[in-house]
Amino acid sequence: MRAWRWKSEGYKVDFYFPLALNYSFVVLVFIELETKLMELCGLLRDLRHSSFSVKDITGRGVEKYALYIERVGGIKRSELKYWEQIAALQQIRNCIVHTAGFIAQARDSVNLREMVMHERFFVPDRRSHAVASRLNEPPRDPGVSIIQFNGMERLIVKMEYPHTVSFYVRHFLLDLVEKIEVPPSSSSKARKKKLSTY
């Protein structure tokens, strides 16, 4: 009986539970990133005494905040550390949240496939071929991949990815905070201190 039950339900332990946990970790990291970017945009608005708000910008998520920071703070997203990985995180998160990881239903499935195939979710020296050539080993399984699942392509996330992307998010935010110029004034010292909590 035990063997039959394991055979019929063991795949949940091997496949579904890790996938659900890793999907959850990706979404949690993204929520934290969006929350911090929203807070930074508010602080930037206060620092610049701007009437222009994030709400005045058309767009969604991280792209919207990045555009606001570029317009109000003068900081281009392309100049920030890990921007490519942050953009990849948003694509991965959107696929998880809106289509349960099924690629065909994703809004931009062609770019999503390409991003996963080229492993742009990792910095270049962390991509499987770069690691394999350094270690003189065959390429490893990447942190994000696409498999065939019940006849459909599905995004698979391994634990390595949420762990690594949380590092990217942290350093992206630190780089962003470092680039925000605080005008000299007594009230801005308190804001600079608040910025340094990131």
SEKE-970940 format. One line per field, with one value per atom (N, C-alpha, C, CB): residue number from 1; x, y, z. Coordinates in pm, 1 decimal. Glycine has a CB too. Layout:
N
k <- (NUM,...) .
xx <- (X,...) .
yy <- (Y,...) .
zz <- (Z,...) .
***
This chain:
198
k <- (1,1,1,1,2,2,2,2,3,3,3,3,4,4,4,4,5,5,5,5,6,6,6,6,7,7,7,7,8,8,8,8,9,9,9,9,10,10,10,10,11,11,11,11,12,12,12,12,13,13,13,13,14,14,14,14,15,15,15,15,16,16,16,16,17,17,17,17,18,18,18,18,19,19,19,19,20,20,20,20,21,21,21,21,22,22,22,22,23,23,23,23,24,24,24,24,25,25,25,25,26,26,26,26,27,27,27,27,28,28,28,28,29,29,29,29,30,30,30,30,31,31,31,31,32,32,32,32,33,33,33,33,34,34,34,34,35,35,35,35,36,36,36,36,37,37,37,37,38,38,38,38,39,39,39,39,40,40,40,40,41,41,41,41,42,42,42,42,43,43,43,43,44,44,44,44,45,45,45,45,46,46,46,46,47,47,47,47,48,48,48,48,49,49,49,49,50,50,50,50,51,51,51,51,52,52,52,52,53,53,53,53,54,54,54,54,55,55,55,55,56,56,56,56,57,57,57,57,58,58,58,58,59,59,59,59,60,60,60,60,61,61,61,61,62,62,62,62,63,63,63,63,64,64,64,64,65,65,65,65,66,66,66,66,67,67,67,67,68,68,68,68,69,69,69,69,70,70,70,70,71,71,71,71,72,72,72,72,73,73,73,73,74,74,74,74,75,75,75,75,76,76,76,76,77,77,77,77,78,78,78,78,79,79,79,79,80,80,80,80,81,81,81,81,82,82,82,82,83,83,83,83,84,84,84,84,85,85,85,85,86,86,86,86,87,87,87,87,88,88,88,88,89,89,89,89,90,90,90,90,91,91,91,91,92,92,92,92,93,93,93,93,94,94,94,94,95,95,95,95,96,96,96,96,97,97,97,97,98,98,98,98,99,99,99,99,100,100,100,100,101,101,101,101,102,102,102,102,103,103,103,103,104,104,104,104,105,105,105,105,106,106,106,106,107,107,107,107,108,108,108,108,109,109,109,109,110,110,110,110,111,111,111,111,112,112,112,112,113,113,113,113,114,114,114,114,115,115,115,115,116,116,116,116,117,117,117,117,118,118,118,118,119,119,119,119,120,120,120,120,121,121,121,121,122,122,122,122,123,123,123,123,124,124,124,124,125,125,125,125,126,126,126,126,127,127,127,127,128,128,128,128,129,129,129,129,130,130,130,130,131,131,131,131,132,132,132,132,133,133,133,133,134,134,134,134,135,135,135,135,136,136,136,136,137,137,137,137,138,138,138,138,139,139,139,139,140,140,140,140,141,141,141,141,142,142,142,142,143,143,143,143,144,144,144,144,145,145,145,145,146,146,146,146,147,147,147,147,148,148,148,148,149,149,149,149,150,150,150,150,151,151,151,151,152,152,152,152,153,153,153,153,154,154,154,154,155,155,155,155,156,156,156,156,157,157,157,157,158,158,158,158,159,159,159,159,160,160,160,160,161,161,161,161,162,162,162,162,163,163,163,163,164,164,164,164,165,165,165,165,166,166,166,166,167,167,167,167,168,168,168,168,169,169,169,169,170,170,170,170,171,171,171,171,172,172,172,172,173,173,173,173,174,174,174,174,175,175,175,175,176,176,176,176,177,177,177,177,178,178,178,178,179,179,179,179,180,180,180,180,181,181,181,181,182,182,182,182,183,183,183,183,184,184,184,184,185,185,185,185,186,186,186,186,187,187,187,187,188,188,188,188,189,189,189,189,190,190,190,190,191,191,191,191,192,192,192,192,193,193,193,193,194,194,194,194,195,195,195,195,196,196,196,196,197,197,197,197,198,198,198,198) .
xx <- (82.8,0.0,86.9,-94.0,190.0,277.7,346.4,382.7,394.1,462.2,366.1,521.2,244.9,145.8,114.2,16.9,98.4,67.3,183.2,37.3,306.4,421.7,427.9,553.6,401.2,405.0,298.6,385.6,182.4,73.9,81.9,-58.3,149.1,151.4,290.6,73.6,392.7,528.7,576.4,622.1,522.5,562.3,532.3,491.1,433.4,401.7,520.3,277.9,583.8,699.5,817.3,737.8,833.2,947.0,926.5,974.9,802.3,778.4,692.9,712.1,570.7,476.2,516.1,339.8,555.0,588.2,710.5,612.9,820.2,933.5,897.1,1051.8,819.9,781.1,696.5,703.9,598.7,513.1,594.1,402.1,685.6,769.4,857.7,855.8,921.0,1010.1,933.6,1089.1,815.0,730.1,697.6,599.0,663.1,628.7,746.0,583.1,865.3,984.0,1007.8,1107.9,989.7,1007.9,907.9,990.7,783.7,679.5,709.9,539.7,753.9,787.8,902.4,825.3,1006.0,1118.9,1069.6,1231.2,982.8,930.4,844.3,849.0,763.1,679.9,769.0,589.5,874.6,967.6,1033.0,1075.4,1074.1,1135.1,1037.8,1180.5,915.8,816.7,784.8,688.7,774.4,745.7,857.1,726.6,980.7,1094.8,1103.4,1226.4,1076.8,1079.9,969.6,1065.8,851.9,740.7,781.7,611.2,842.6,887.8,995.7,941.3,1089.0,1195.8,1140.5,1298.7,1041.4,979.2,912.5,875.8,847.3,786.4,891.0,705.0,1001.3,1109.3,1172.7,1215.9,1189.4,1246.9,1155.8,1270.2,1027.5,930.6,942.3,786.1,952.1,966.8,1098.5,959.1,1206.5,1337.8,1342.3,1444.8,1273.6,1273.9,1159.5,1264.5,1077.0,959.2,879.6,1002.2,857.6,791.7,642.0,855.1,564.8,420.7,391.9,340.0,493.0,483.8,493.4,594.9,398.2,389.1,401.9,256.0,431.7,435.9,301.3,472.6,194.2,59.9,39.7,-44.5,124.2,113.9,178.6,176.9,242.7,313.3,230.2,453.9,223.1,155.2,253.9,102.4,205.7,292.8,261.5,439.2,346.1,322.8,451.5,260.1,434.8,539.6,673.1,560.3,776.6,913.9,946.7,1010.7,896.1,920.7,867.2,854.9,751.2,688.9,774.5,546.5,819.8,904.1,1037.7,927.3,1094.7,1223.2,1209.5,1274.5,1099.1,1074.5,1059.6,948.1,990.1,974.7,1110.8,879.2,1190.2,1322.8,1411.0,1390.0,1396.1,1473.1,1429.8,1455.5,1299.5,1249.6,1274.0,1101.6,1246.8,1256.7,1397.3,1155.5,1460.8,1593.3,1709.4,1603.4,1679.1,1786.3,1874.7,1870.5,1826.1,1905.2,1850.5,1900.9,1931.0,1887.4,1897.7,1971.2,1796.3,1794.9,1911.7,1663.7,1953.5,2065.0,2195.9,2081.3,2202.1,2322.8,2322.1,2336.8,2212.5,2201.8,2250.6,2056.9,2318.3,2365.6,2246.7,2449.5,2258.1,2160.0,2026.9,2134.2,2023.3,1895.7,1842.1,1911.9,1928.1,1882.7,1820.1,2000.3,1877.2,1823.8,1693.2,1927.2,1680.0,1555.3,1442.9,1572.8,1472.9,1372.5,1332.7,1427.0,1430.1,1400.9,1314.5,1532.0,1342.6,1261.3,1115.7,1315.2,1092.8,954.6,887.4,951.2,959.5,902.0,868.0,999.8,958.7,937.2,820.2,1064.8,817.2,707.8,573.9,732.2,568.5,443.2,394.1,460.6,484.9,446.8,393.1,567.1,456.1,411.4,272.5,513.1,255.7,133.1,15.0,155.6,39.5,-71.7,-104.7,-40.7,-7.1,-34.8,9.5,34.7,39.7,86.7,209.2,-25.2,289.1,413.2,399.5,471.5,279.1,261.1,298.5,113.8,396.6,459.3,363.2,582.1,288.6,204.0,103.2,130.6,56.4,-42.3,21.2,-128.5,152.5,221.1,207.0,370.5,203.6,185.0,292.9,185.0,417.4,528.3,608.5,618.9,543.6,604.1,732.5,505.4,742.7,862.6,983.4,841.9,968.9,1079.5,1109.0,1046.8,1006.8,1025.4,1109.2,889.0,1074.8,1152.8,1298.5,1090.8,1316.6,1452.0,1531.6,1445.5,1468.0,1534.7,1578.1,1442.2,1490.7,1524.2,1633.7,1398.6,1622.0,1720.8,1861.1,1680.2,1870.1,1999.7,2038.0,1997.2,1953.8,1978.8,2006.2,2095.9,1931.4,1951.3,1902.7,1879.3,1844.2,1803.9,1925.1,1702.9,2040.2,2166.9,2262.6,2230.0,2358.5,2464.6,2548.0,2554.0,2616.8,2688.1,2781.5,2767.3,2854.1,2948.4,2882.0,3052.5,2750.1,2676.1,2598.9,2580.2,2593.9,2519.1,2587.8,2506.3,2509.3,2559.7,2681.5,2451.1,2685.9,2800.2,2926.0,2770.5,2912.0,3027.1,3082.0,2988.6,2993.9,3037.4,3101.7,2917.7,3040.3,3093.3,3232.9,2999.5,3254.5,3387.6,3491.4,3384.5,3452.5,3546.9,3584.0,3487.1,3485.2,3508.5,3547.8,3385.1,3548.0,3579.5,3485.8,3726.8,3357.6,3253.7,3142.1,3197.5,3054.0,2938.0,2847.5,2857.8,2769.5,2680.4,2584.2,2600.6,2561.1,2469.8,2327.1,2509.3,2235.3,2094.4,2076.1,1999.0,2023.2,2008.0,1900.5,1973.8,1896.9,1799.2,1657.5,1836.2,1641.4,1510.0,1517.7,1468.3,1416.8,1415.6,1271.4,1487.4,1257.3,1125.3,1119.4,1096.2,1014.3,996.1,862.3,1003.0,847.5,717.5,638.8,732.9,519.0,435.9,294.6,439.5,248.9,116.1,95.8,6.2,199.8,192.0,206.5,64.8,241.0,257.5,391.5,140.4,445.7,569.6,538.9,639.5,620.7,601.1,734.0,534.6,729.7,846.7,875.3,826.1,998.7,1040.3,1145.0,1096.4,1127.3,1219.7,1281.9,1148.2,1414.2,1487.5,1522.9,1617.2,1554.1,1581.5,1698.0,1610.8,1790.3,1905.6,1860.9,1998.7,1754.2,1713.1,1661.9,1606.6,1562.3,1516.5,1628.8,1401.0,1716.2,1830.1,1919.5,1912.4,1953.9,2043.9,1976.5,2091.6,1849.7,1783.2,1761.0,1649.8,1748.4,1736.1,1865.8,1702.7,1979.9,2108.8,2107.7,2227.3,2062.0,2057.0,1967.0,2007.0,1851.5,1756.6,1818.3,1625.3,1880.6,1943.3,2046.8,2009.3,2133.8,2241.1,2190.1,2349.2,2084.2,2018.3,1965.5,1902.3,1896.2,1840.2,1950.3,1748.6,2054.9,2166.8,2232.4,2271.4,2251.2,2309.4,2218.6,2333.6,2090.7,1994.0,1996.9,1853.2,1994.6,1996.8,2125.2,1984.1,2234.1,2363.4,2363.9,2476.8,2291.7,2289.9,2190.2,2256.2,2100.7,2004.4,2076.4,1882.4,2075.8,2140.5,2041.8,2192.7,2088.6,2005.6,2050.9,2013.6,1961.3,2000.3,2040.6,1885.3,2140.7,2184.1,2078.4,2319.3,2027.6,1933.6,1916.1,1794.4,1867.7,1854.3,1752.7,1813.9,1642.9,1541.1,1586.5,1410.9,1677.1,1721.1,1815.2,1789.2,1876.4,1962.6,1880.7,2033.1,1761.9,1673.7,1633.9,1548.0,1609.6,1572.0,1688.6,1524.3,1809.8,1928.4,1944.9,2057.3,1918.7,1926.3,1822.1,1906.6,1700.3,1595.4,1633.8,1462.3,1694.7,1741.3,1845.6,1799.0,1928.3,2036.3,1985.6,2136.9,1857.9,1803.4,1784.9,1671.1,1797.2,1786.3,1911.8,1759.2) .
yy <- (-120.0,0.0,125.9,0.1,125.4,241.3,269.1,219.6,163.8,178.9,233.2,43.5,182.4,230.6,378.1,147.5,415.4,555.4,647.3,571.3,601.9,683.7,697.9,621.0,588.9,592.0,686.2,451.2,687.9,771.6,916.7,713.6,943.1,1080.1,1135.6,1086.2,1055.7,1100.8,1214.1,987.6,1221.9,1329.3,1467.3,1313.5,1475.2,1603.5,1655.4,1590.3,1563.7,1600.2,1636.9,1485.6,1565.1,1587.7,1703.5,1463.0,1731.6,1832.8,1949.8,1769.0,1923.8,2031.5,2116.7,1973.2,2054.9,2132.8,2222.0,2039.8,2169.6,2259.7,2370.6,2179.2,2336.2,2436.6,2545.6,2371.3,2507.8,2605.2,2693.9,2533.7,2633.9,2713.0,2810.0,2621.6,2763.1,2849.8,2959.7,2768.5,2927.6,3031.6,3136.6,2969.8,3090.7,3181.8,3271.3,3102.8,3214.0,3293.0,3401.9,3201.9,3368.1,3466.9,3580.9,3400.2,3548.2,3650.5,3736.7,3584.6,3675.7,3750.8,3848.8,3654.6,3804.6,3892.9,4010.1,3814.8,3981.7,4087.3,4186.7,4026.4,4137.1,4225.4,4320.1,4142.8,4266.7,4350.1,4455.1,4263.1,4414.8,4509.1,4620.9,4436.4,4585.3,4687.3,4779.8,4621.3,4725.4,4806.5,4906.8,4717.3,4860.8,4950.9,5056.5,4871.1,5018.5,5117.1,5220.8,5047.9,5177.6,5270.1,5370.0,5191.3,5319.4,5406.9,5503.7,5323.1,5453.0,5539.4,5648.1,5456.4,5615.9,5716.2,5825.3,5650.3,5786.0,5884.2,5973.4,5814.3,5914.0,5993.3,6085.8,5901.5,6036.1,6116.3,6234.9,6029.5,6209.1,6316.5,6425.0,6260.1,6382.5,6478.2,6555.1,6405.7,6484.7,6549.1,6653.6,6445.2,6625.8,6717.2,6818.0,6637.7,6807.4,6895.1,6895.4,7041.0,6777.0,6761.1,6737.0,6645.3,6796.7,6767.9,6647.0,6891.7,6608.3,6493.7,6366.0,6498.2,6276.3,6155.1,6030.3,6152.4,5917.9,5789.9,5763.3,5674.2,5805.5,5784.8,5857.3,5831.6,5957.0,6032.5,5961.3,6168.2,5849.6,5776.3,5655.9,5731.4,5636.7,5519.4,5403.7,5545.5,5289.8,5172.2,5086.6,5213.3,4983.2,4888.0,4855.4,4760.2,4821.4,4761.7,4832.8,4626.7,4752.7,4799.7,4899.7,4681.5,4875.2,4967.2,5106.9,4913.2,5112.3,5240.7,5315.6,5218.7,5244.8,5307.8,5351.1,5211.9,5269.0,5302.4,5426.9,5184.5,5438.5,5556.2,5681.6,5535.6,5668.7,5782.0,5825.1,5745.3,5729.0,5758.7,5824.8,5629.9,5780.6,5840.5,5985.3,5757.9,6009.6,6145.0,6241.5,6140.2,6197.6,6287.7,6288.5,6247.9,6173.0,6164.0,6171.4,6037.9,6159.6,6164.5,6041.3,6284.6,5931.4,5807.2,5709.8,5744.2,5679.9,5588.2,5444.4,5607.8,5368.2,5228.2,5149.3,5161.1,5182.3,5110.3,5131.9,5154.2,5237.1,5265.5,5194.1,5415.1,5130.6,5064.0,4920.2,5067.3,4878.2,4739.5,4645.2,4715.8,4538.8,4429.6,4465.9,4381.3,4574.7,4610.6,4497.4,4738.2,4433.8,4326.3,4212.5,4272.9,4182.4,4075.1,4117.2,4034.1,4245.9,4296.5,4288.1,4443.7,4325.4,4316.1,4170.0,4378.4,4079.0,3936.0,3886.5,3854.1,3933.9,3897.1,3936.1,3965.4,4054.5,4097.0,4004.7,4243.3,3965.8,3874.5,3739.5,3854.7,3688.2,3558.4,3566.6,3512.0,3671.2,3690.1,3701.1,3815.9,3778.1,3793.5,3660.4,3893.4,3579.9,3448.5,3359.0,3381.1,3364.8,3284.1,3329.3,3294.4,3457.8,3511.4,3506.1,3654.0,3538.3,3551.1,3422.9,3658.5,3329.5,3208.4,3080.4,3217.7,3089.4,2973.3,2908.9,2869.5,2992.0,2943.6,2886.7,2840.9,2884.7,2830.8,2938.2,2782.4,2905.3,3001.5,3050.1,2939.5,2960.3,2997.2,3106.2,2875.0,3108.7,3208.6,3340.1,3153.1,3342.5,3463.4,3576.1,3434.3,3697.3,3815.6,3826.2,3941.6,3802.5,3816.6,3686.6,3936.3,3580.3,3447.3,3434.9,3345.0,3507.0,3499.1,3554.5,3576.6,3673.4,3732.5,3652.6,3877.2,3596.6,3514.6,3391.2,3472.9,3322.7,3205.8,3243.3,3143.2,3353.7,3399.2,3434.2,3521.2,3504.1,3541.0,3416.4,3627.4,3316.6,3192.4,3117.1,3102.6,3108.2,3035.6,3095.4,3036.8,3227.7,3295.3,3322.0,3426.2,3277.1,3289.2,3432.8,3201.6,3526.9,3667.5,3697.7,3758.0,3600.4,3616.6,3611.8,3508.1,3565.4,3567.0,3664.5,3424.0,3716.4,3797.7,3706.1,3867.8,3761.6,3676.2,3570.8,3762.2,3604.3,3504.7,3395.4,3574.2,3407.6,3303.3,3210.8,3366.9,3244.3,3163.3,3029.0,3235.8,2925.8,2787.9,2763.3,2693.5,2820.8,2796.7,2863.7,2847.0,2982.5,3051.6,2973.2,3194.1,2924.3,2845.4,2715.4,2815.6,2651.0,2524.4,2541.7,2466.5,2649.6,2668.1,2700.4,2779.6,2773.6,2801.6,2674.5,2903.6,2588.0,2465.9,2347.2,2431.2,2369.4,2262.8,2142.7,2219.1,2173.7,2072.7,2095.4,2078.1,1998.1,2022.9,2128.5,1890.5,2201.1,2304.4,2245.8,2371.8,2320.6,2278.5,2316.1,2343.0,2264.5,2299.4,2442.0,2198.4,2532.8,2671.6,2684.1,2762.7,2798.8,2822.6,2837.4,2944.2,2871.6,2884.5,2810.3,3036.4,2729.6,2656.3,2637.5,2518.4,2583.1,2554.1,2405.0,2638.7,2340.3,2197.6,2175.0,2116.2,2056.1,2014.3,1954.2,1911.1,2002.5,1958.1,1939.7,2059.8,1815.8,1784.1,1845.8,1833.5,1836.0,1884.9,2034.4,1844.3,2106.6,2252.2,2291.2,2324.8,2403.3,2454.6,2521.5,2554.4,2487.2,2547.4,2594.7,2447.9,2710.0,2768.6,2694.7,2919.6,2651.2,2582.7,2668.7,2439.5,2688.8,2768.7,2679.1,2890.7,2676.1,2601.1,2697.2,2533.8,2643.9,2724.6,2820.7,2634.3,2785.5,2872.1,3010.4,2807.1,3014.6,3142.5,3241.9,3119.5,3209.1,3308.7,3353.6,3252.0,3261.4,3295.4,3398.6,3167.9,3373.4,3461.9,3594.3,3394.0,3590.9,3715.0,3806.2,3684.5,3750.8,3837.6,3916.6,3753.8,3855.3,3925.8,4039.1,3827.2,4011.0,4113.0,4229.2,4051.5,4198.1,4301.8,4390.5,4238.4,4329.4,4406.9,4504.0,4312.9,4455.0,4539.5,4640.4,4452.7,4607.4,4702.5,4821.2,4633.5,4791.6,4897.0,4979.8,4836.3,4913.9,4987.5,5080.8,4889.7,5033.1,5115.6,5234.5,5032.1,5210.5,5316.1,5422.1,5257.5,5380.0,5473.4,5555.9,5397.3,5491.1,5561.0,5670.0,5460.5,5648.7,5743.5,5858.7,5669.8,5846.7,5954.6,6067.2,5904.4,6183.7,6300.4,6371.2,6396.8,6398.9,6466.6,6611.3,6397.5,6707.0,6848.2,6886.7,6938.2,6972.8,7011.7,7099.3,7087.1,7048.9,7123.8,7044.6,7147.5,7109.5,7040.1,6927.2,7138.4,6946.7,6842.3,6724.4,6899.6,6750.5,6641.0,6545.3,6696.2,6588.7,6496.8,6380.4,6571.2,6412.2,6306.5,6213.4,6366.8,6271.9,6188.9,6101.6,6276.2,6157.3,6078.8,5961.9,6168.4,5990.4,5883.5,5777.2,5939.4,5818.9,5723.8,5643.4,5796.9,5711.1,5641.2,5535.9,5740.7,5566.3,5473.3,5346.3,5541.2,5342.6,5220.2,5110.7,5249.0,5142.2,5041.7,4960.1,5105.4) .
zz <- (0.0,0.0,0.0,121.5,83.6,93.4,-41.1,203.9,-104.2,-234.0,-340.0,-280.4,-340.2,-437.4,-415.1,-428.4,-288.8,-257.1,-298.0,-105.7,-269.9,-308.3,-461.2,-254.1,-530.8,-676.8,-732.6,-733.5,-670.2,-721.5,-674.8,-680.3,-560.9,-509.1,-483.4,-383.3,-498.3,-469.8,-557.6,-483.4,-679.0,-769.8,-710.9,-904.1,-621.3,-558.9,-478.1,-468.9,-405.6,-325.3,-414.6,-231.1,-523.1,-612.7,-709.3,-691.0,-747.4,-850.3,-801.4,-969.3,-758.9,-729.2,-608.3,-705.8,-499.2,-380.7,-403.6,-262.7,-458.5,-486.4,-585.8,-540.9,-688.0,-786.6,-721.1,-902.9,-639.7,-572.2,-477.9,-494.6,-402.8,-312.4,-389.1,-226.1,-495.8,-572.5,-643.9,-673.0,-696.0,-753.6,-646.0,-812.2,-526.3,-416.6,-379.4,-294.3,-375.4,-341.9,-446.7,-330.5,-573.5,-681.5,-664.5,-821.6,-639.4,-622.2,-500.0,-607.9,-390.4,-269.5,-295.4,-156.1,-363.1,-395.2,-479.9,-470.2,-575.6,-662.1,-583.8,-776.1,-492.8,-409.5,-330.1,-313.5,-271.1,-194.4,-283.5,-127.7,-403.3,-497.3,-532.4,-624.9,-570.4,-607.1,-490.9,-656.4,-371.9,-253.4,-228.5,-130.2,-235.2,-212.7,-322.2,-206.4,-447.4,-555.5,-537.8,-691.7,-492.9,-467.3,-357.6,-425.1,-251.4,-143.0,-192.2,-25.3,-270.7,-323.2,-414.0,-399.4,-494.1,-581.2,-497.9,-675.1,-388.9,-299.4,-234.9,-191.9,-190.1,-131.0,-234.2,-70.6,-354.2,-461.7,-495.1,-587.1,-497.1,-522.4,-415.3,-526.1,-288.4,-178.3,-188.7,-43.4,-218.6,-229.3,-339.6,-254.1,-449.4,-564.7,-557.8,-695.0,-454.6,-440.3,-570.8,-402.0,-622.9,-752.3,-733.7,-831.2,-822.4,-823.1,-912.1,-872.1,-988.9,-1078.4,-996.4,-1186.8,-1013.1,-932.0,-1019.8,-854.1,-957.0,-1028.0,-1094.2,-931.6,-1030.8,-1085.5,-1218.7,-985.3,-1245.3,-1370.4,-1488.5,-1353.4,-1462.6,-1567.7,-1610.4,-1519.3,-1740.5,-1795.3,-1792.2,-1941.2,-1755.4,-1751.3,-1631.5,-1748.8,-1613.5,-1505.1,-1431.5,-1559.1,-1306.1,-1225.7,-1225.8,-1269.9,-1232.9,-1222.5,-1333.4,-1227.6,-1452.1,-1565.0,-1533.6,-1694.9,-1473.3,-1438.1,-1336.5,-1381.9,-1233.3,-1131.2,-1190.1,-1013.6,-1275.7,-1338.9,-1425.0,-1424.2,-1496.1,-1579.9,-1493.7,-1666.5,-1381.6,-1289.9,-1235.1,-1173.6,-1192.1,-1136.8,-1242.4,-1084.1,-1366.3,-1476.3,-1499.7,-1606.3,-1502.0,-1529.4,-1414.0,-1560.1,-1291.8,-1177.3,-1117.7,-1070.6,-1113.3,-1050.7,-1147.6,-974.6,-1277.2,-1376.3,-1376.9,-1352.9,-1321.8,-1314.3,-1417.5,-1169.8,-1517.7,-1622.5,-1573.5,-1750.6,-1603.6,-1558.4,-1615.4,-1597.9,-1736.6,-1798.9,-1723.5,-1944.1,-1641.5,-1562.8,-1428.2,-1540.8,-1394.3,-1264.0,-1272.1,-1213.5,-1167.9,-1160.4,-1164.1,-1031.9,-1238.2,-1242.7,-1307.2,-1105.0,-1387.0,-1449.4,-1537.5,-1532.6,-1616.3,-1705.2,-1624.4,-1790.3,-1508.9,-1425.0,-1356.8,-1319.5,-1326.8,-1267.8,-1371.5,-1217.5,-1495.2,-1602.4,-1625.4,-1734.1,-1618.1,-1633.2,-1517.3,-1640.9,-1397.0,-1280.3,-1304.1,-1151.4,-1358.8,-1383.9,-1485.8,-1433.9,-1590.8,-1690.6,-1627.3,-1808.6,-1546.7,-1482.2,-1385.3,-1408.4,-1305.0,-1208.7,-1280.6,-1122.8,-1389.9,-1463.5,-1518.7,-1577.2,-1569.6,-1621.8,-1509.8,-1690.9,-1395.0,-1280.6,-1234.2,-1163.5,-1215.4,-1157.1,-1253.9,-1112.2,-1380.1,-1474.6,-1550.3,-1572.9,-1561.1,-1640.0,-1568.7,-1775.1,-1438.9,-1361.6,-1425.8,-1348.3,-1495.0,-1555.0,-1694.9,-1468.4,-1749.6,-1884.7,-1987.4,-1906.4,-2068.9,-2159.6,-2268.1,-2224.1,-2329.7,-2443.6,-2408.4,-2495.4,-2283.9,-2243.6,-2197.8,-2132.9,-2184.1,-2136.6,-2238.2,-2109.7,-2189.3,-2273.3,-2380.9,-2187.4,-2344.1,-2437.4,-2440.8,-2398.0,-2485.6,-2479.4,-2561.1,-2526.8,-2672.3,-2756.0,-2680.2,-2888.7,-2622.1,-2544.6,-2418.4,-2507.2,-2357.9,-2238.5,-2271.4,-2179.6,-2379.9,-2422.7,-2449.4,-2549.0,-2519.3,-2553.6,-2427.7,-2647.6,-2333.5,-2208.7,-2132.1,-2121.5,-2126.1,-2055.2,-2130.3,-2038.9,-2261.5,-2341.2,-2324.6,-2489.1,-2319.3,-2306.4,-2160.9,-2382.8,-2068.1,-1923.8,-1880.6,-1884.1,-1935.5,-1898.4,-1756.8,-1997.1,-1691.1,-1551.3,-1459.1,-1511.3,-1509.6,-1435.1,-1502.3,-1427.3,-1425.4,-1485.5,-1574.1,-1375.5,-1674.7,-1771.6,-1711.7,-1861.7,-1607.7,-1554.2,-1470.2,-1470.7,-1445.2,-1372.6,-1465.6,-1274.0,-1594.2,-1690.0,-1707.3,-1826.1,-1733.8,-1728.8,-1816.6,-1769.1,-1935.4,-2023.1,-1969.2,-2164.4,-1908.9,-1850.8,-1732.3,-1807.3,-1647.9,-1531.7,-1578.6,-1437.1,-1677.2,-1728.1,-1786.7,-1833.6,-1860.3,-1919.2,-1812.3,-2024.3,-1706.4,-1596.9,-1522.3,-1499.1,-1502.0,-1424.7,-1511.7,-1345.4,-1643.8,-1738.7,-1718.7,-1723.2,-1709.7,-1689.4,-1791.5,-1543.1,-1808.0,-1896.1,-1832.7,-1922.1,-1914.7,-1859.9,-1756.1,-1973.3,-1650.2,-1543.4,-1581.0,-1407.4,-1505.9,-1523.8,-1472.8,-1448.2,-1554.7,-1509.1,-1401.4,-1627.3,-1335.6,-1229.4,-1279.0,-1153.4,-1406.3,-1468.9,-1601.6,-1488.9,-1628.8,-1755.9,-1801.3,-1742.1,-1920.9,-1975.9,-2005.1,-2105.0,-1956.0,-1981.7,-2052.0,-1849.4,-2108.0,-2160.4,-2044.4,-2279.1,-2022.2,-1911.2,-1964.1,-1791.8,-1968.6,-2023.7,-2162.2,-1928.5,-2243.5,-2380.7,-2396.9,-2439.0,-2288.5,-2295.1,-2233.2,-2222.2,-2279.7,-2221.3,-2087.9,-2317.8,-1987.5,-1856.2,-1800.0,-1759.9,-1736.5,-1673.0,-1543.4,-1647.0,-1527.4,-1405.0,-1335.4,-1435.7,-1205.7,-1126.4,-1021.0,-1061.1,-1018.5,-915.6,-802.2,-975.0,-686.3,-567.4,-589.0,-448.9,-675.3,-701.3,-749.8,-805.3,-828.8,-885.8,-781.4,-988.9,-698.2,-600.2,-506.6,-518.1,-472.8,-386.1,-455.3,-350.2,-580.5,-654.4,-687.8,-782.6,-727.9,-766.4,-646.0,-834.1,-526.1,-408.4,-387.7,-281.6,-418.9,-415.2,-518.3,-443.0,-640.1,-745.6,-704.4,-877.8,-649.4,-608.3,-500.6,-556.9,-403.0,-294.7,-350.2,-192.0,-435.9,-489.0,-592.0,-551.6,-660.2,-750.4,-669.4,-829.0,-559.8,-475.4,-408.7,-369.0,-361.3,-300.2,-401.1,-243.6,-523.1,-628.1,-658.8,-755.0,-664.5,-691.6,-582.0,-704.8,-457.4,-344.4,-346.4,-210.3,-378.0,-383.9,-491.7,-411.0,-599.3,-711.0,-690.1,-839.7,-594.9,-569.8,-498.2,-485.7,-562.2,-503.3,-411.8,-613.1,-290.0,-192.0,-184.7,-52.3,-211.8,-204.4,-62.2,-252.8,-48.8,86.3,154.8,79.8,263.4,348.2,476.5,275.9,578.0,706.6,698.8,816.2,626.4,619.8,533.6,565.2,440.2,354.2,426.4,230.8,536.7,613.0,667.1,729.5,714.0,764.6,651.4,831.1,532.5,418.3,374.0,301.9,376.1,338.3,435.8,337.4,564.3,663.7,633.4,806.2,595.1,560.6,436.4,537.7,338.3,218.3,252.9,117.5,352.5,385.7,452.9,475.5,491.0,550.5,447.6,618.5,320.2,215.8,211.3,80.2) .
***
